[in-house]
Structures are given as C-alpha cells and as structure tokens.
Amino acid sequence: MRRPGSRPDVGGPPGAVAVLWTGGKDCTLALHESIALGHDVRTLVTFVPRRGEFRAHPLAVMRLQAESLGLAWWTIPVSPPFKRGYEDAIHRLRASGIETLVTGDIDRVGDCSNWIRDRASVSGVGVRTPLWERSREALLGAIHRERISALVSYVRDPPLDRRWLGRALGPRACHDLLRCGRAAGFDPCGEQGEYHTIVVDSPLFDRRVELRLGPAVPRPRAWQLSITGARLAPRTRRGPSGEQGVPGPSVTGRARRIPRGRGYKLDGPKAALSHLAGSSPRSSRRELSPPRERATEPYRGGVQGAEGSPGDLDQAGVGPE
C-alpha cells in the first residue's frame, strides 16, 4: 500500500527497459516485477564512478549475476559534477535505444527526491520505481516469497554491527530487522544506507553464485564483507529428508523465458516467477566508453551464509543495506 502523497508510476508501455543494477535485493526484486509484468528487459546497467570503489557490491559479482540471469550488463562511467555526469550517461542510454529505466528505489534518501527520475527527465527517458513507498514489511516479505537469496554485505555500526555480515535475509533475519528498526528508528530495508546486500540466487538465475568469504573488514563506523573469490555453480536438488541430491535446476514449470531483442520476457504478462525455466541469451558486458577490464579472483572454495547465522566468517560481528 502506498502512503498518501506518493507518486505511483504512470504512463503507457515502457518499451525497451534497462534495470539499474547493483546486485542487491531491491534491484533484483524490481527485475522480478518487471519481468512478471511482461516488460521488454534489454539489459542491466550499472553507473560506475571513475574514482572510488563498490565496497558492498563488487563488480566481479555483478558480472556473474548477469551471466546467470542471461542478460547483457552495461557499465557506464560517470564523473563529477555528478548531476551532469548522470544526465549524460542516461542520454547515452537513450541513444542506444533504451526508453525506460527501472530502479529498486524505495523512498527519498535524506532530503533528496528520486535522483534517477530527476536526471532522466532531461533526456526524456521514463523511470519506473515498482517498490516505491511500499511498506517495509511487505518488501521484506516479498524477498522471501520470491525466493531471492541475499546476503548482508555491508553495515553501518550503529545501528547494526558486524555479526550481520554474511547473514542470509531469510524470515528470521527479516523479522529481526523489522523489530530492531522499530526499536532503534532505522529503515528495516536499509534505504538510508544502513546496510547493503548481495543476491546469490533467485528463480531468474540459472546457476547460483558461490562466494568465498574472509574476515570482516572494518570501515569508519561500518563493516564490510570480505569476498575473496566467487563463481557460478549448479543448483542441487534436495531429497525428502533434506540431503543433497543430484545437480539440477531448482525451478521448473510452464512459464519460460523467451528471447526478445537483446533481453528477454515471459511468455505471459503475469506468469508466476516461481515457475520460470528454460534457456536465455548468454550475458555480455558492455561499457558505453573505453573498457576497463576487472579481473575476478579465482574461486578457492567457500560457502554461502546461512539463515540466522553470521555466515562463513573467521570473525563474527552485527549490522543492515
């Protein structure tokens, strides 16, 4: 339910869609909803500052996510002044045929309105914000309902601490975030930067992302998840008693992804995401500027974080996105 005074998305068909991508829970949920509505999703897009680093969302992991999704992934460098930098970047997307951007934005950040909507208005690119001003309980519930597997990758301390690093956002973790958010007065979805996540699996992935995790990395009033390796791995089926079975897809059914342009859509306008199956175009990364290669460190084993636990960390600590 939207709060009074919210600005719902309006307009006709969105045309060619690009989903703004950080690899976290919110953009993944926005992608789920766009595909469920039958949108023509052409590519994922990540705006990359020319100086700086993605502490909570490593680019190497995003590349693996795009490959598992079977979607193209464009990285677009942006430079200060960032207002002009983002407007120029979105103009280049428009020139490449993108008509609408989909974001995982939930609410205003601080005193700012929706940054992407304001920057996109200059070039006439539409913006859809399917998660905008939804209740936090509903959004966290949707993560579980859509079977999106996300790990906490960065926290501010306070309100959270390093013990949250590597924790999976299952029902118990979401309950803890809602409870702690009410008690401490922070956003349980992390919209104000309280925490960040990395998605390692969803029904849209054809393989899961396996991470090798190291010790928690201290930052000023924050903690960062250390990722020392990553790879794509096949899913495994579980037998009746919960034991690991033979490798295979975890989702099957009647709905299927079909190529459309450079992206894909479902064969029904609101086909159930829990029944996605079939093949999809192989992911490709594209930079709308001279490419800058970033190597992925070889994977040397490791596990994903478990629900209700700090995950595979040498040192535990507690934190939010």
Secondary structure, DSSP 4 states (H G I P E B T S, - for coil): -PPTT-----SS---EEEEE--SSHHHHHHHHHHHHTT-EEEEEEEEEESSS--SSS-HHHHHHHHHHHT-EEEEEEE-SSHHHHHHHHHHHHHHTT--EEE----S-BTTB--HHHHHHTTTT-EEE-TTTT--HHHHHHHHHHTT-EEEEEEEETTTS-GGGTT-B--HHHHHHHHHHHHHHT--TT-TTSSEEEEEEE-TT-SSEEEEEE-SPEEETTEEE--EEEEEEE--EEE-TTS-EEEE--S--SS--EEEETTEEEESSTT--GGG--S--PPP-EEESSS----PPPPP-------BTS--S-SS------
